[in-house]
Amino acid sequence: MRLVAAAALLAHAIMRLRGGLPAEPPALLWLTVVAGVLLLLGLWTPIAGVLVALVELWRAFALPGDPWSHILLATLCAALVLLGPGAWSVDARLFGWKRIEIRDKKK
C-alpha cells in the first residue's frame, strides 16, 4: 500500500513539474515529491502520510477538476499513518516493530 501511494504521488508530482497539467505552486509539488520519496522508503511514514493527506485534501477542494483521485490518495495516506510503514521499511529497521499486547483482565 505504501509503494502504491508513493508511486502515484511521484508520478503525479513529476508530471505536474514537467508542465503537463495546470500549474500549482512549485513548492507544493516539491513537497509532494519529498513526501513521496519518504513514503517509498518507509522513512518517517507518519509524518509524510499526514503531510500528503493534508496536501491532497487541499488539492481536492482548491484545484479545478476531478477531486476523487486526490481524496483517494488522502485516504490511502491516512490509512498508512494508522497502519505504519510495514516490515520492509527504513522505519522498521531503525526503530523496530511496535507490538501491542492486550492482557486479560484479572478477576
C-alpha positions, -999 to 999 in steps of 0.1 A, spaced: 0 0 0 29 23 9 45 17 -25 14 23 -45 7 56 -27 43 67 -32 43 58 -69 10 76 -75 23 107 -57 56 108 -75 41 102 -109 15 130 -103 41 155 -90 67 148 -117 40 152 -144 30 185 -130 66 197 -126 72 189 -163 43 212 -172 18 185 -182 -12 198 -162 -23 232 -149 2 249 -127 2 250 -89 28 263 -65 61 246 -72 70 244 -35 39 223 -30 49 200 -58 84 196 -44 69 189 -10 49 162 -26 80 147 -42 99 147 -9 69 131 9 65 105 -19 102 95 -16 98 93 22 68 70 18 86 49 -8 115 43 15 93 39 46 111 67 64 91 90 88 59 74 75 35 90 100 49 125 93 49 120 55 15 104 55 -1 133 74 16 158 52 4 141 20 -31 137 33 -34 174 41 -19 184 7 -42 161 -12 -73 173 7 -63 209 -1 -59 199 -38 -93 182 -38 -111 213 -27 -89 241 -42 -80 229 -77 -105 225 -105 -112 191 -119 -120 157 -106 -114 157 -68 -118 119 -63 -82 109 -71 -70 134 -45 -95 122 -20 -84 86 -27 -47 95 -21 -55 114 11 -75 84 24 -47 60 15 -21 81 32 -42 85 63 -46 47 64 -8 44 61 -4 67 91 -27 45 112 -11 12 100 25 21 100 52 16 74 54 -22 74 82 -47 79 102 -37 48 108 -1 56 136 21 70 114 29 100 112 -8 109 149 -12 106 157 19 126 131 17 154 119 -19 152 83 -32 152 59 -19 178 39 -47 193 8 -40 213 -1 -68 237 -36 -68 252 -37 -85 285 -67 -104 300 -85 -87 329 -77 -103 362 -108 -111 382 
